Amino acid sequence: MSDIASRILQSLAAVDVERLRRAATPGLAAAVETLKAYQQQRFARTHASLLAHPRYGRAANFFLNELYGPQDFTQRDAQFSRIVPALVRLFPADTVATVESLAAVHALSERLDTAMAIHLDGRAPMRASYVRAWQATGERASRARQIDLVMSVGEALDRHTRSFVLRASLKAMRGPARAAGMGALQAFLETGFDAFGAMGGAREFLATIQARETALAARLFEPEAVAAATGLLSADDVLVHLP
């Protein structure tokens, strides 16, 4: 098995570990689901200008639903695990590298979500408790890594959309991917390609998300952040809107 296939499988196995941990702890799975929904709402507030933007809205919604969404990816992940060797063999190398980044951010996000939910101690997240839980994790570097991985997925999708050959190859893969049990992966990639392709260049879009998320992450870990939490997570308080 190739190194990249092994890394993808390791990330998916790490996600399974988090699911088993939640299943073994009463109330933890529900707490993580509530946290995920809150974080999706937070993303929507922070990036309201992108979601409403005629050029960037489609890609922002892709991020909101595919990378920040609370939906259960158990079936998709099980499908991925079964077909990783075929994925590496059938898909172009650049596309496989994008899947590796997706799997890595998925694993890291699930681990951080479990830790956050534990520190929330059964309480529904509010601004102050959310900040307090982030600080209790002590995972500032991991939050920065999470943002970097999300940007890596976005940059790869932007790069891929510029390649007519790659986009044509992906569409040609629709039948073989479905036959090989890779329909969910194919749908994710096509949705991402279409969203980023419609944007006509993602540099400003990705830079805006990175700047806002990085600024917010830095403030989350400031000593006075809990006391300032009443206004900390509002969209207007993060960074500027795009013109």
N, C-alpha and C positions, 0 to 999 in steps of 0.2 A: 504494500500500500504506500502511496506517495506521502511525503511529509505534509503537504497541504491538506490531503484527505484526513490524515491523522489529527491535524489541528482542528479541523471542522468537527470531527467526531468528539474530540475532547471538549470542545465548547458545548456541544449538544448534550454530552454526558453531564457536564456541570449544571446545565439547566435542569436535567432530570433529578440531580441531587437536591436542588432547591425545591422542586415539586414534592419530592418524598419527604423532605424536612417539614414542609408546610402541612402535608397530609398527616404527619405523625404528631403534630402539635395542635391541640384543639383551638379553633378560632384563628389560627395564623393564616390559612389560605384566604379566608374571608377578609382579614385585615389587609392582606397584600392586594386583593382585588379592589378594596376601597381606596387604598393608597394610589394604585395605578389610575383609577378614575380621577382622583384629585390632581395627580400630576398631569394628566391629559388636559384637564381644565386649566391648570396653571400654564401649560404651554400655549393653550388657546388665548389666554389673557395676555401673556407676554408678547405673542406674535400675532395679535389681532390685525395689525396693519398688513402683515404678509398674507394672512388668510383672506383678507378682503381685497387684496391687490389684484388687478386684472391680469397682470403678467405672472405673478408669483403664487397666486392662490392655489392653483392645482398642485404644485410641488409642496406647498406648505401643508395642504391637506394630506398629501402622501406621508409626510413626516409625522403629522398628528396621528394618523390612523395606523400606519405600519411600524413606526419606530417608537412612538410615545403612547400608543393605544393600550387599553386594558384588556383587549380580547385574549382569549385562550388560544395559544399557538401549539397546544399539545399534539394535535393531529398533524399539523404542518411539520413540526419537529420530528415526529416519528417517521414521517415520509422522507424527510431529509436524511435521517440516520440510515434508512434502508438503502438509499440510492446514492450515497456519497461516492462510491467508486465509479458508478456510471456517470454521475455528474462531472467528475474530474475528467473522465474519458470523452464525454460527448460535448461538453460546453467549452467555448474558447477560454484560454487561460485568464484573460482579464475578467471575464464574467465569474470564473471560479474564485478569483481573488476577492471580488466583491462579495460573494457568498461567505467567504472566510471572515471578512470584516463584519458582515451582518451577524454571523454566528457568534463572533467574539463580543460584539456589543450586546447581543441578546443574553449571553452568559453573565457578563458583568452587570447588566441592568437587573437581572433576576436576583443575583446575589445581593446587590445593594438594596433592592426592594424588600427582600427578606429581613435584612438588618434594620432598615427603616421601620418596618412594621413591628418588629420586636421592640424597638425603642419607643414606639407610640403606645405600647402597652395596652392594646385593646381600644384606644380612643380614636375616634374619627379625626383625621388630620385637619387642623386649623393652621393659620399662618404661624402663630408662635410655636405650637407643638411641632409643626413641620420643620421649622428651623432648628428647634431643640433636638429633634430626632436626627437631623443631618449632622449636627455637631457631635452628638453622642456616638455616631458611627466612627468618627475619627478618620473618615475616608476621603479627605480632600483630594489626594492625588488620584484616587480611583474615579472621583467625579470628573476631574480634568481628563482622565483617560477615556471616560465614557463620551465626553463631548468630542474628543479627537476621533474616536471610532465612528461616531455618527457623521462627522464631517468627511471621514474617509469614504463612507458609503455614498454620501451625496456627491463628492468629487468624482468617484468612479462612475456613478450614473451619468453625471454631466459629461465626462470624458467619452463614455460609451455612445451617448446620443450623437456625438459628432462623427462617429464612424458609420457610414452607410453600410459597409460590409457587415459590421457587427450587428447592426439593427436588422439587416436582412437575414443574417444567420439566425438570430434569435427567433424571428417570425417563422423561419423554415424549421426550427426545432419544435414548433408547437405540437405537431403530431407525434414525433418520436418521444418528446418529453412526457406527453400524456400517456403513451404506451408504456413508458418505463416507470410510471408512477411518480413523475415529477411535475404534475399539473399545478400544485400549489406554488412551487418555486417558479415555474414558468409564468404564472399569473402575477406573482410579486415583481419579477423582473420586467415584464411587459408594462405593468402599471407604472413602475418607476421610470422606465425608459420613455413612456408616453408623456408622463408629467414633466420630466426634465426636458424632453425634446420640445414640448410646447412652449417652454420658457425662453428658448433662444439664447442660452448662456446663463449659467447659475452663479457666476462669481459674486455679484452683489448680494444675491439671495443667501448664499452660504456664509458670506462674510458677516451679514447682518445677524443670522442665527448664532454664529460662533461668538460674535461680540456680545450679544445679549446674554447668551447662556453662560459665557465665561465671566461676565460682570456679575451676574446673579450668583454664580457659584462662589465667587470670591466674597461677596457680601454675606452669603449664608454662613460662612465660617468666621466672620468677624466677631470679636468678643461681645460687642454691643448689639448683635443682630437680633437676639430674642427680644430685647427691649424695644427695638425699632421695627418689630415684625408687623405691626399694624399696617404700615405702608410699604413694606419691603417687596411684596410680590405683585404689586399692581403693574400693569403694562406700561403706564406712563412713567414709572419710576425706574425703569430698567435702562433703556437707551433710546436713541432717536428712532422715529419712524422713517421708512423709505419715502422718498418724494413720489 
